[in-house]
Amino acid sequence: MTSAELSELIATQRAFFLTGKTEDFQFRKQQLSCLKNTLLKYQNEIQGALAKDLRKSPEEVYITEFALIIKEIDFLIRRIS
């Protein structure tokens, strides 16, 4: 990604944030659900990257990374009102 592309992306994200849409609880729940689904979809790829970079086994990745993150996302989805 070039510097210009990064600047454009940041500007777009700031403009979206300023719309106030991120204040809506339903929007937040939707985004958390999307994050969870994306993590689960790419779980094998993420495990492979952590195995290559940090030499973590799939079991270790699940216990120390995925299980914690997924449980935290589920907790936040339940608690957002």
N, C-alpha and C positions, 0 to 999 in steps of 0.2 A: 504494500500500500504506500502510495506516495504521500508526501507531506501535504500536498493540495487535497488529495482524497481524504486524508485524515481530518484536515481542517473542515472540509465540507461535511463529513460525517458528524463531527462534534457540533457544528452549527445546526445541523438538522436535529440532532438529539436535544440540544438546548431549546430549540424552537418548540419541539414536541412537549418537553417538560413544562415550558411556560404556558401551554394550553390548559394546564390544570388537570388533564385527564388522569395523571398518575395518582391523584388524590382519591379517586374513586376506589372503594374497597373491592368491588366486583372486578375492576380492571386488575388490581393487585393479585387477587386470587387467580384470575385467568393467566397472568404472567407467571405466577409460581407454578401453576399446573403445566404450563408450556415448558418451563425450565425442567421440571421433573420428567416430563415425557421425553425431552431432548436428551437429558442425562441417561435415561434408561435406553433410549434408541441407540446411543453411541457408547454404551457401557463397554463393549468389547474393545473398541478403538481406544478409549481412554485407558482401560486396563493395559492394553498393549503399550501405550506411550509411557505409562508409569512403570511398567516392567522394564522397558528399554532405558528410560532416563534414571529411574531410582532403584531399579532391580527389585521391585515389589512383586510378589506373587499375586495371582488373581484373588486368592482368599484374603490376603492382607489388604489389597485395594478395596475389596468389598467391605471388610470390617472397619478399616480406618478411614475410608473415604465415602463410598456410596451409601452404606447403611446409615451413617450419621447424617449425611446431607439429605437423603430421602426422608428420614424421620423428622428432621428439622423443617423441611418444606411442608410435610403433612401437618406438623404441629402449627406452623404459621397459617396454613390454609384454614384450619379449624378455629384458630384464635382471632383471625381478622373478622371484624364485624362492622 
